[in-house]
């Protein structure tokens, strides 16, 4: 196979961090080359260099054997590189055609040539088996189809190299299979793909080669047929990782959380949670499965006091907590790992040590007679930094200086180290490496073992199925079914997540 892209000796340093350390990477024509690595390993920095968003401090980039210099994404697009970001760059109120032509507008008789572009979009989608309607509005199409739009957008700009950044993060199992079919179709027609993911099963299933990065360096490249999940995980983390969640059968007791006919509006004033009823018992993990955007965010915000509900009731430990602010809910036994760590989980300008006591800074030993006890706060920080492997130069640096994954660890450390009756964990392992995921999964199972009620919301179906004792499936703001984890399959859950078996 012909090498069409080569990075040699790429080095990139940020203040205090060597993100890429003499990295070599190559891509062959028509292959899927997966890039694996724990959080902070340097994958994103490397791809941002390849897409022209960063300039390397040293090193060379070759396209078809010729050295090139990329100063912007426009330069990358000009040499046939396209990137589909994890969070799609689409405008919901525009049609598929309008989104694809944005920035590449074609005129016919001094008027936007929508028909011409629409025909080209239809041609591309048919050629690569992408099946999209050029005239649909983006806000009306499923997430999996929106992803196809992003792929067609790169192909419309004549991309021959496609970077896919965590492309399966928001897809159902059926949509993942469809994406893999599309990826194979693309490579069969000469497109080359760099596939960034943290899901070991997926790279083994779809990749032709797998390159693993750790601490800014490439530690090795493997062929899927010659490796396995355990070996890849050990390469990523530098030690053996236990991938299977080990837990005893649940022994649930009394209801800790009762949610009765709860209704919640979204930011637009539209009903996002439509009469949801369920309970979580002490000593069990209830998982909420669903494609993102089906009301999970609004549900959790209503349960934790971050959003007002418009109807129904929330009862925590026998007390009506409906529409209470966060503090009394926390004081009644709630622990919360929020979906948006920066908006709802941290004060980024504060030191790590202060963020680790945000929920109880006013209580002994951290606060006595309205005076914060710095020694106790410092000792707590040093202990939790060690216990939860928070990678920070010091507990006293601003939390904004930490990587996203380490910011998440600060939240998890704070929330799991307090006395708690109900843990609501919303995307608790998002952005974390396999070693940290292993640790956090073990902590969540330990909480269950201590008799804590756990509500787990995750876009990762593997995570839901390995941790949860029961699974509630959300679709369009309703819980369409609650099933015993041992009595269902990933395929059945995927169908329910997509609304195939939605109940009125």
N, C-alpha and C positions, 0 to 999 in steps of 0.2 A: 504493500500500500504506500502511496506517495505521501510524504510529510508536507502538509500545507501550512503549518503554523509551528513556530518554535520560539520558546523563550529561553534565553541563556543568561545565567548569573544574575537574575533579577533581585535587586536589593532595594528595600524601602524602609526607612526609619521614621517614626514619629517620636515626639518628645517622650523619652523613657521607654519606648517600645520598638524593638526590631521586628517589624511585621513580616517582612520577607527577607530571608537570609540566603543569598546566592541560589535562588530557585531556578531549576531547569524543568521545563515542561514542553511536551510536543503533542501535536494533534495530527492524525492521518486522515486522508480523504475518505469520507463515508463511514467513519467509526463513531461510536459513542464512548467518550473517555470520561469516566467519573472522577470527580475530585472530592475526596473525603478528608475530614479532619475535625478535631474537637473545636469548640468555641475558642476563638482567638488564635487558631493555628495559622491564619494568614490567607485562607482561601478567597475571602471577599476582596481583600486588598489586591491579590494577584489578578482577579477578574476585573476589578476596577482599573487596574493598569492596562489590561488587555482591551478594555472598552474605552480607554482614553480619558477616564475620570481622574486618574492620578498619573503623575510622571514618576518613573522609577529614579532612585538616586544613582543607580548604576545597573548595567546589564543591557542586553540587546533583544529586540523582537524582530523575527523574520517571518515574512509572508511569501510563500512559494520561493524560499531561498534568498529573497532580497530583504535587506534590513530596512525597517520602516520606523518612523517616529510618530507617535499618536499624541496630539495635544488636546483632543476633545472627542466626544462620541461621534461627531460628524466625520472626523478622520477615520474612526473605526468602521463606521457604516460605509465609507467610501472604498474601503478595501474588503468589504463583504462580511463584516462581523456584525451580528445582531444579538441583542440581549433581551430575554424575557425575565423581568424582575419578579421577586416573590410577591410583591404587592403590585397588582396590575396598574398600568399607567393609562387607563381608559376614562373617557368622559361619559358618565351614565346617560345623559340626555341626548347624546349624539348617536346616529346610526352606526352600524358596523363600518360602512363605507366611509363615513365622515371621520371616524376615529383613525382608520387606516391611512387616509390621505392627508391627515393633519401634519403640517410641516413639509409635505410633499405635494402641495396642491397643483392640480392640472387645470389649465384654462382652455376653453373652447369658445371662440367668438367672444372673448373677454368675460366669460361666465364660467364658474366652477364646473368642471366636466364630471359631475357626479355619475352620470350614466356610463361614461367610459371607464371610470375607476371601479364602479360596481361590477361591470363586465369582467374586468381584470381580476377582481377579488373572487368572483364566481369561478373563473378559470383556475386560479391558484388553489382554491379550496377543493375543487374537483380533482386537480392533478395530484395533490398530496393527501387526498382522503380526509379532508378537514371538516367538511359538511357544515358550513355556516350560511345563514341567509344575509346577504349584504345589506338588505333594507331593514333588518331588525334593529330596534333600539337596544343599546347595551344593557340598560337597566332592566330589560324584560327577558334577558337570556341567562341560563344557569352559569355558575362559576366555571364549570368545565368548558363550556362553549366560549366564555370570555377569554379563557386561556388560548383557545384556538385562534381567536381574533388577534391576540398578541403575537402568536407565531406567524400568522398570515401577514401581519404588519411588518415583521422582519423580512419575510420572503418578498413582499412587495418592494422592499428597498434592496432586493437582490442579494440578500444574505446567503453566503455559502458556509459560514461558520455560525452556529447558534449556541449561545450560552444560556442554559436554563438554570436559574437560581431557585433551589428548593421548589420545584414545579408541582410536587404532589401535596404540598402542605394543606391545601384547602379543598382537596378532591375526595369524593367517595371512592370506595374500592373499584366500582365499575368504571368511574371516570379515570382512575389510574391505569386500568387495563387499556382503556381507549387511548390515553396519552402514549403509552408504550407502543401501541399499534402505530400511532402517528409517527413516533420517533423512528421506528423501523422503516416506515414508508419513506420518511425524509432521507435517511441514510442510504436506502436502496437507490435513491435518485441523486446521490452525490453530495448531499448536505452532511457536514460534520458537526457533531454535537459535544459540547462540554456540559456535563451533568453534575451540578453541585447539590449534594444532599447529605443528610446524616443518617438516612435509613439504610441499614446494611442489607436487608433483604432485597431492597429495590436495586441496588448496584449489582448484586450478584445475579439478579434476574435479567437486567437490561444492558449492562455495560459490556464493552469489548475489552477495555482495560480499566484498571482502577489505580489512581495515584493517591497516596496517603500523605498528608502534611501534618507535622507536629511542631509547635513552637517556632513557626516561621520557616521551617525547612521541609524538604521532601525526604521522607524516611523510606520510601519504597514504592514500586509499582508492581501490581499483581494482575494475573489473568483470573477471571471468575472461576473457571473450571479447576484452577490449581489452589484455591484458597477457600475459606469459610468465614462465617460471621465472627467466631471467636478470635481467629487470627487477625482479621481486619480491626476488630475492636482493640486488641492488644497493640497493634501498630499505632492506632490513633492515640491511645492513652499512655502507652509505655509500660503497661502492666496487664495482667490477666483481668478480665471483666466478667462478672456473672450477669449474663444477659436475660435469664429467665427469672421472673419474680417468684420468690418462694414465699408461700403463705399458708397458714393453717385454714381449715374451713371456718367460715364466719359463724359467730355465735351472737347474733343481734339480740338486743334487749329492747328497752322502751324507746318510743319515738323521742328524738331530741329536737328535730325540726319538722314542723307541719306547715305545708303550703296549701292553701285552700282557695281554689277558683281565682287565682291571682291574675290580674290584668295590668299591663304596663305599656306605656307609650314610648316610642322612640323620640329622637331629637326633633323630628318633623311633626310630631303630634299624632303619628299613625300608630295603631295598636300593634305592638311587636310581640307581646306575650298575651295570649288569648284564652284566659281561663284555665290556668295550669294548676293541677292538684297532684301532690305527691308527699311522701314523708321520708325522712332519713333516720334510721335507728342507731342507737349506740352500738358500737362494735361492728359496723358494716360500712362498706364503700358503695355509694350509689353513683354510677357514672352517667353523665348526660352526653349522649352522642348526637352529632348532627353536623352538617356542613355549616361553616361559619356564616352568620347573617340570618339565622333562623330564630332569633330571639334569645339566644344564650346570654349574650352580653347584658341585655336589659334585665333578664331574670336575675342574674347574679348581682347587678347593681341595686335592684330593688331589695334583695335579701340582705345586702350589706349596708343599706342606708345611703347609698350614693345616688339613688334615683327614687322619686315618689311613684308609688303604684296608683292606679286609677280605680282599682276594685279588688276585692278579695282580702285574704288575711295571711299574715306570717306569724307563726307561733314558735318561739325558741325556749326550750326548757319550761314549757307551760305558761310562758308570759307572752302576751300579745305585743309583738315588736313592729307591727305594721307602720311603715312610714316614720320610724324613729331615725334620728341621725346616727352616724357610725359609733360614737363613743358609748352610749348606753348598750348598743348591740354587742360591742366588744366586751364591755364589762359583764355582760350576761353570758359570756363563754364563747364568743365567735373568734375564729382566727381566719384570716383571708389572704390568699395569694392572688392578687388581681391580674387580670388579663393584660392590662397596659401598665407595665412596671413603672414607667417614668411619670405618667400622669397620676396614678392612684396608689403607687407603692413606695415612692421615694421622694425625698427633698434633695434634688441632685446637688445643690450647692452645699449641703451639710456634709460633714465628715461621715465616713462609714460608721464610726462609733455611735454618733447621734442617730443615724438611721436605724440602728439596731435596737433602739429603745423608743421609737416613735409612738408605740402604743401604750407604754407604761412608764414614761420618763417622769411622771408626776407622782409615782407610787414608790414606796421603799423597795429596794435600797437605793434606787436611782434618784428619787426626789424625797427630801425630808424637810418639813416645815417650809414648803414652797421654794426650797433651794436645791438645785441639781447637784448631785454628788458625783463629781468628776472621776474620783478614784474607782467607784463602783461601776460607772459607765465604761471606763477604760478597761477594767478587768473583764467585764462582760464581753466587750468587743474582742479582746485578745483570745478569749476562749472560743467564741463563735467563729472567728476567722479561721482558727485552727480546725475546729470540729467540722465545719462545712466547706473547708478547702476554698475559702474566698481568696482569690489571687489579687492581692493589693500590696503595694510597697509598704503601707502602714495603715492602721485603722483610722488615722487622722487625716488622710487625704480626702478631698471632695469626692463624693460618690460618682460624680459626673466623669471622673478620670478612669473609672473602671469600664471594662468591656460589658456589653449587654448581658452576656451570660453570667458574669460575676455580679452585676447589679441584681440579677434574678436570685443569685445565691444569698445576697444580703437579705432580701425579702423572705426567702424560705427559712433562713436561719432565725430571723426575728419571729416569724409566725409559728414555727415548730418548737421553739424553745420556751414558749409561755404556757401556763396552765390553760387548757382549752376543752370545751365540750363538743364544739362543732367546727370542723375545718372545711372551708370552702376553697378548693384549689382550682383556679381557672387557668388552664394552660401552664401548669407548674414547671414543665421542663422545656418550654419553648426557648430555643436558642442555646440549649446546653449540650455539652458533649456526652458521649456514652458513659463515661465514668461518673460524671455528675448526675446523669439520669439514673444510673444504678443506685447511687447513694440516696437520691430524693425518693425514688420508688420505695426503697427500704424504710425510709423515715415515715412515709405515708402509711405503709403496712404496719409499722410499729405503733403509729397513732391509733389505728383500728384495733390493734391488739390490746391497747390500754383502755379500750372502751369508748374512744372518741367516735363520733359520727362524722363521716367524711362524704362531702359532695364533691365529686371530681368532674370538671368540665374540660374536655380535651378534643382537639381536632384530630388527634392521633388515635385511630381506631385500635391499633395494636396496644397502645397504652391503656385505653379503656378496657379492652378485653382481658388484659393481663392483670389489672388491678381491681376492677369493679366486681362486686358480688351480684349486683343487679344493674341493669342498664335501661335508662329512660331515653327514648329516641325523640328528639325535637324536630319538627318540620313545620315551617311557616307559623311559628309562634305557639304551636300546640304540642303536647306530648302525645304522640300517636300510639305508643306502646311502651310498657315496662316489662322487661323479660329477665329471666334468670340467665346469667352469663354462661352457665354450663349447658344451657338448653337452646343455645342459638349459635349461629355461624356469622362470620364476617360478611358473607354474601347476603344473608338475610337482613342483617343490620344495614348494609349498604343500600338495599332496595327501599327499606323504610326511611332511611335518611334522604333518599331522592323522592320520597312521596309516593312510591309505587303502591304501598299498602296503607296510605294515610287514612285514618278514620275520621269521621265527622266530629 
